[in-house]
Amino acid sequence: RPALPGLTGCGTPAGVARQAAVPVPRIPGPTVAALAGERSGAPAKRNLEFITRQKRMRASKGFRTAADFVATQAKSYGLEEVVVHEFPADGHTMYGTQKARLGWDPEFAELLEMHAGGAATRIASFEDEPVVLADYSDSADVTAALVDVGVGGSESDYAGKDVRGKIVLISGPPTDAAPFAIDKYGAKGMLSDMPNQVTAWWKEDVNLIRWGHLDSFEARHTFAFMLSQKQARGFAARLASGEQVTLHAIVRAARHPAAYNPVTALIRGSDLRNEEIVLGCHLDHQRPGANDNASGCATILEVGRTIAKLIADGKVPRPSRSIRFVWPCENECTMALFNAEPEMRAHFRAAVHMDMVGGSQATKAVFHVSASPLSLPTFVNDVGHAFGAFVSSEPYAYAAGNGGRYPLVSVEGGKEPLQADLAEWAMGSDNELYTESSYRIPTVYLNDWPDIYIHTNEDVPANIDAQKMQRAAFLCAASALLRANMRPSGVRALCRTIHRVAVARDWCVPEGIPRLAPQHAHSARRRCAASTARALP
C-alpha cells in the first residue's frame, strides 16, 4: 500500500526512510544541529573499552572499579551530584520484595587435565578467560574423574552412573544440575557447555563459551567451569570410547557481605528542576560484556558529556527539567535505589533505558526503539518513535545519495544507515521496573536483538560499532531534551505527532497480526494524548 500523506512512515524501517525526509521532531533546529555536531562514538567506545576490562558482577570489586571509573568520567564531563551509592548486599536486607545477594569475588580458577607421570594440560583459566568460571562458584581444590551425565537436570541423567566424589560433564545449566549432581549424588563439581540464547544462529559457533551461574542463595559449596561445545564434545567422545579422564580443578573465590554500588549523576534543570528525565542502563555483567551492556553505559556517558558541554558553551539552554543519569547493576541495584532513595525516585517523570545499543553487523543485531506497555499509555512512546524514525531516515538518505542533513556518521564507523525497528513493548531489562505498576515511569527502551554473542566470551569491543552508539546517543539526548523542555505551547504540535504515529501504526499492521479493537485503540490514543497534560507544570 502507498504511504498516506503526512505519515512519518510505516512497515519496515527502510520503508520509513525512503519517504521524504522525516521532519525534526519538535525541538529547535539549532539544538538538533548542535547535538549532531557534538556527540561522538569515538570517546564512547574508549570508555566502553575500559569497562569491558572489568568483571562486573553485582556487588563485586570489579563492579566497584567500573563504577568509580564512570563516576570519574561523569565528573570530568561536568555532570553534577555524582554519587557512587552504597547499599547493603548482605544476603538478608530486603529492597521491596527483593532480597539482597551476597557479594562474590573470584581471585583464581584453573582447570587442568592430568596425565600419567604428573603432566598436565590447561583446559581453562580464569586469568585468560574470566567467563570460564561460573558465577558464585566456591573455593575448591579437587582432583577427580570426569563423568558424562548428559543434560544433568533430571533424575534419569544419573541412572546407572556413579558420580560421588567426581566431576560431572553436563550440557544444561549448572543451577538445574546442582540439586541432583551435588546435593543428591555427591559430585564435587561440574563442567557445562550450556548453549547461548536461541536465535537462528544458535549452536553454530562451537567455540563460544557461555556465561554460567550457580545459585547465590544456596548454602551448598561447589563450583562449575564453562566449556565451549567443541571442548565438551571432545570430552564426551573420549569418555564414550571408554577412556578415563582425570581433572584437577582449583578455585579461589568467596561469597561475602558487600555493597551494591549504583552510580547517579545530574544535569540540573532550571525552573522545573525537581522533575527529572532519567537516562538508565546497567553496568554489571561478565567480562568483557561489550554490547551487554558496556555499550549502554558508555553511550549515556556520551549523552551526559554532549549535553553538559553544549550548555557550558552556550549552544543549548539549560533544560527546564533535570536529567538524571543512572548506572546500576541490572534490576537489583535499580530496585535497591528505588527503595533506598524514594525521594529521588519520586522526581522521575520519564526514562530512556539503554541495554545493548552498539552491536555491529557481525553480531546480527537489529536496533529496536521499544515503547512502554499498553497499560501505561504515554506520549513518551511517540516521542521515542519519532526520533527513531528521524535517526533512520537521515542516515538512509545520506547513504542512498539523496541528501540527509544529519547523517550522524562517526570517524570510527561506516556510512550504513541505522534502520531502527520502532517496536511495541519489550521485556528484558530495567525498563520492566520503571514501567511496572508500582512505579509507572514511562520509558522508551533502546536495545539490540538478536545478538549472537550475548553472554559469551565473544561479546568483545571489536564487535561494537561506534557509529551506532553515536546514533543511539543522539536519539537519547534529543528525546531527553524534548521531554525536559516540554511546555503548554508545544502540546498541540506534540498531539499532531501522536496522531500521526498512531495512524501510521494502525495503517501498517499486517493482516493476521493481533491488534487492539477499534474502541480500545481509540481509548489508548486518547489516554496517550492526555498524558501530555500530566507532564506539564
N, C-alpha and C positions, 0 to 999 in steps of 0.2 A: 504494500500500500504506500502511496506517496505520503510524505510528511505533511502534516497540517501547517498552514502558515502560522508563524509566531512561536512554534514549539521549539524548545531547546534541543530536542532530538528524541529518538526512540530506537528500540531494537538494540543492536549491538553498539558498543562504544564507538566503533568506527562509523556506524550509521549516524551517530550524533555528530561526529567530527566532520563528515563530508558535506554537511549543510553549510550555509553561510555562517561565518564566524559567530560563535556564541557570545552574546554581549557580556561585558564585565558585570558580574552580579553586584549591584547596589553598593559599591564602595567607590570613593573618588578615584578618577583615573590617575592622578599623581601618586596616590597611595599604591595602586597596582604597579605602576612603573617603578616606584621605589622598592617595593618588595621583590619584584622580578629582578631588579638590578643588584640588590644587596645579598640575598640569600645564596648560598653556595653548597654544593655537595662535597667539595674537597675537604674543608675543615670538619664537616660532619663525619666523613669517612676516617679522618685521622683520629677523631675521638672514638669512633667505633673500634678502631684497631687496638687502642689501649684497653677498652672494656673487654674485648674478646680474649685478652691475655689473662683474665681472672676467672677462676672457677667460682661462679657467683651463686652458690646455694644460699637460700634464705638463712638468715641468722648465722652467717659464717664469716671467717676472716676475709675470704675473697670478696664477698659481697661488700663488706665494710671498706675494703680498698677501692672498689669500684664506686661506692657511694661518696667517699672522700674526694675522689677524682672529679666526679660530676659536680660536687659542691664547689670545689676549687675553680672549675671551669665556669660555672654559673656566676660566681663572684667576679671573676675576671671579665666577664661579658657585661657586667653592670646590673645584674639582677639583684633584687633586694630581699631582705628577710630570708636568706639562705640558711636552712637548718637541716642537719642530719639528726633525725629523731632517734630516740632510744626507747623502745617498748619491750617489756619482758618477753623473752622466748624461752620459757622455763618448763614447759610440759604440763602446766596446770592453769595458768592465767586464761580467763575467758574474755574474748572480744566479741560481744554479742553472743551468737550461737557457736562461735569458732574457738576451739581450744588451741592455745599456742603450742607449737612444737618445741622440742629442744634444738639447740644449735648442733651442727655436725661439722667437724673439721678433719679431713684426711691429711696425713703427713707423708705416707709412703704406702705403695702397694706394688707387688710384683708377683707374677705367676710364671713358674718355671716348670718345664718338663724334665724329669730326672731320668738319666740313662745309666746303664751298667758302668761300674767303675767310678761313679760320683760325678760324671759330666752332666751338664745341664744346658738346656736351650730356653732362652727367654721367650715366653708366649705373649705376655702383656706387661706393660709398665705404666704406672700412673704418671710418672715423670714425663714419659714420652707422649702419652695419650690419656689425659685425665678421665675421659668418658669410659675407659675400660673398667673402672671401679663403680659398682652400683652404689647410689647414694644410700647413706645410713648403714653401710657395712661397718662391722665392728672389728677391732683388732684380732688378729689370728696369726698363728704360725703352724701350718698344717701340712704334713706330707702324707698323701693318701692316694689310693687307686681311683680312677675315674670310671663311673658307671653311667651308661646312656639310658635314661628313663623316658625318652620321647618328650612330649609336651610338658609333663611334670605336674599338671594341675588337677589330676583326678586320681582316685584310688587305683584304678586299673593300670595306670602307668607304672606302678610299683609291684605288680603281681609277679611273683617268682624271682624277684631281684633283691639281693642283699646290699643295702646301701649304708648300713650302720658304720660310722667312722670313715666314710668315703666322701668323695666329691661327686655330685651328680651333674650330668650334662642334660640341659633342658632346652626346649625351643619356645617356651612360653614365658610369661612374666615371672620374675622371681617372687613377687608377692603372692602369686597363685600357688607356686610350688612349695614355698616355705612351710605352710602348715602340715603338708604331707612329708616332704623330704627331711626337713629339720626336726619339726616337733614330734611327728609320729614315728618316723623310721630311723631317726638318729644320724642322718648325714651331717657332715661338718660344714659343707659349703656348696655353692652352685656355680656353674658356668652356663650362660644363656646367650643364644643368638636371636632373641626375640626380634622380629622384624619391625620395621617402621610403620607409621600410619598408612592405611590403604589409599593408594592412588593408582592411576593407570600404569605407573612405573614401579609398582610395589614388587619388591624382591628381585628386581633386575640387576641391581648393583650388589654383588655378593661380597664386596669389600667394605661396605658400610658397617659401622659399629653403632648400635642403638644405645642411647642414654637409658639406663635402667635404675630401678629404685627398690629398696626394701621398705617395710612399714616402720616409720619413725616412732610410732606409739607402742609397738610391740616390745615386750621385755626380752624376747629371745636374743641371743648373741650369735650372729652368723655373718657370713659375707657372700658376695656374689661378684664374679667377674663377667663382663660383657665381651662377647666374641663377635667377629664377622661370621656371616653364613659360610664363607669359604673355610675359615678355621674350624667351625663346628662340624661341617660336613666331613672334613678330613679326619677329625677325631672319631666321628660316628662310623666312618668306613673302616678305620683301623680296629675299633672295638668289635664291629660286626664280624671281622675276619678272625677274631679270637686273640688279637694282640692285647697285652696288658699295658695300660698307660698309667704312669705314676706322676703325680703333680706335686709341686711344693708351692703353697700359697702363703704369702707374707703380707699382712695388712697392719698398718698402724693408723688407727682412726678412732674417734670418740664422739659420742653424743654428750652434750653438757649444757647447762644453763647458759643462755647467751641473750642477745637482743636483736629485735627487728630494727633495721636502720633505714627506713624510707627517707628520701630527701625531698624537701619542698623549697620553692623559691617563688618570687613575686615580681611582677611589674605592676606597680601601684597605679590604680586609676585616679582620676581627678575628682569629679563631683559625686560619682556613684561608686566609690572605692570599696564599699562594703559588699558589693555584689561582685562575684568572681566567675570568670570563664576559666575552666580547668583544662589543662593540656596534660594528658597522662600517658603512661606506658608501663612496662615492667622491666626492672633492671636485673632480675635474677635469671638463672638457668646455668646449664652446663657450659664448660669451656670447650670450643670457642663461642658457640651460640651467637653467630654474627647476625643473621637475619632475625632469629628468635632469641632475644629481642634487643641486641645491641643497636640494631638499626632504628627502632623506635626511640630508644633513649638518646642516641646521638642526634636524631632528627629534631626532637623537641628542644634539645640544647641549641641547635642551629636556629630554630624559631626564636628562642629567647635572645640569642646573640643579635639576630637580624632586627627584631622589633626594638630592643634596647638601643642599638646603635642608631637606628633611624630616628628615634625620639631624641637621643643626645645630639644628633646632627641637625635637628630641626626639620627633617624631611617628612615626618608624620607627627601629628599632635599626640600627646599622651592620651590614651583611651579613657573614656568616661568610667568604665568598669575596670576592675583589676583583672589581671591574667595570672592565674596560679599554675605553677609547674609542679608535677609530682612524679618522682622516680621511686616506686615501691617495689617490693617483691610481689609477684603475681597473686592477686586475690587476698592472700594472708596479710601482707603489710597494708593493703588498702583497707581491709576490714579493721585491722588494728588502728589505723589512722582515723577512720570514721568514728570508731568508738572511743578512742583515747583523746581525740581532738574534736568533739562535737561542735564547738563554736566555729572552728574553721570550716567544717563540712557544711554548716548551716548557711554559709555565704555562697556555696556553689550553685550557679544558675544553669549552666550548660557545660558540656565537655566535648573535647575531641580526644579519642583514645587511639594510640598507635601501637600495634603489635604485629611486627613484620611488615616493613614498608620499603625494603631495599633489594629484594631478590632479583637478580639478573635473569636473562633468558636461560642461563644454564640451570636454574632451579625449577624451570617450567612454571613459575609463579604468575598468577593473574592478580592484579591490584584491584581491591574492592573498596568502595565507599559505602559502608553499610549503615542503615538507618536505625533509629530507636524502634522498639517493638510497637505494634499497633495499639497495645494497651497504654501507650504513652504518646498520644498524638501531639505533634510539635512541629513548628516551622523550622526548627533546627535541622530536621531531615532534609527539607527542601533547600536550605542554605548549603548544606554539605553537598547535595547532589548538583546544585547549580555550579558550585566551584569545581566539582568533579568533572562536569561537562566542559567547563572552561579549560581546565588543565589537560583535557583530552583533545579539544578542538584546536587550540592554538599550536601545540607541537605537531599535530597532524597536518594542519595547513602548511606549516613550515616544512615538514618532511616531504609533503606532496608537491612542493613548489608553488603553492597557492598563497603565499604570504605568511601570515602568522606574526603579529606584532610581538608576542611574548612566547618564543619557542621554548624558553625555560631549559636551555641546554647547559651542561656542565663541562668544564675543561677536562674532566676525567670521564666523560660519557660520550655516547654516540649521538646520533640525530634521530633515533627512533621515537615514534610517538608513544605516549603512555597507555592509551586505550583503557581507561579505568572502567570497571564494571560498577554501575550505580545500582546498588543492591538494597534489598529489604533487610530486616532484622537478621543478624547472625550471632550465634553464641560463640564463646571461645576464649574470653579474656576478662579483664576487669570491667569492661563495658557491661557485663552481666550485673555486677554490683551497683554501678552507677544508675542503671535503669530499673533495677529491682524495686518492687513496690514499697519497700521500706524507705527508699531514698528518692526515687523518681527524678533523677537528674538527666534531662535529655542529652543524649550522647550520639555522636557520629563516630563510627569505628572504622579506622583505616587499617587494612590488613591484606596480606598476601595469602592466597591459597589456590591451587596446591603448592607445595614446596617439597621437592623430593629429598631434600637434605635436612629437613627439620628434625631436631633432636638426635643428630648423628655427628660423628667426627668430621663430616664434610660440610657442616654449616660454618664456612670459613669466610674471612674478608674477601678472598679472591672471587667469591660468588656474589658480591654485593655491587650494585650499580649506584654509583654516587649521584648520577643524574636523576634516578628515580627517587632517591632520598631528597634531592633538591626540589623536585616537583611536589612531593608529599609535604615538604616544609612550606612551600608557597600555599598549597591548599589549606593547610592547618593555620598558618599565620593570617591569611586573608579571612578565613571563616571566623577566627577568634576576634579579629578587629571589627568585623561587621557586627557580631553579637555584642561585643564590648561597647560599641558606639551606637547601638540601636536607640532611636528616638521616635516620638509620635509622628514626626513629619515623614518618616520613612516607611510607616506601616502600609500605606496604600500601595506603594510600589512593591513592597515585600509580599503583600497579598496577591498581587498580579503574578509574581514569581511562583507562589504556592499553587495558584490555579493552573498556571502554565505547566508546571511539573506534574501536577495531579492529572491533568487531561492527557499529557503525554504518556503517563504511566498506564492509565486506563485504556488508551487507544492501542497501545502496543502489546497488551497481554495476549499471547497466542491462544488459539482455541485449545481447550482441554486443560489449561493451566488453572488451578484453583484461584479464585478471586473473590473479593468482598461482594456481597449482594448490593445492588444499586443503592438501597436505602442506607446500608451500613457505610458504603463508600462516601455517600453524601454527608453522613454524620461525622465520619472521620475527617473529612475535609473542613467541615465547619469547626470541629474542635481544634484542628491544626491551626486554622486562621485565628481562633480565639486565643490560642497560646501566645500570640504576639502581644496581646494585652497584658498577660501575666508577666511578660518580660520587661514591661515598661515601668518607669519610676512612678 
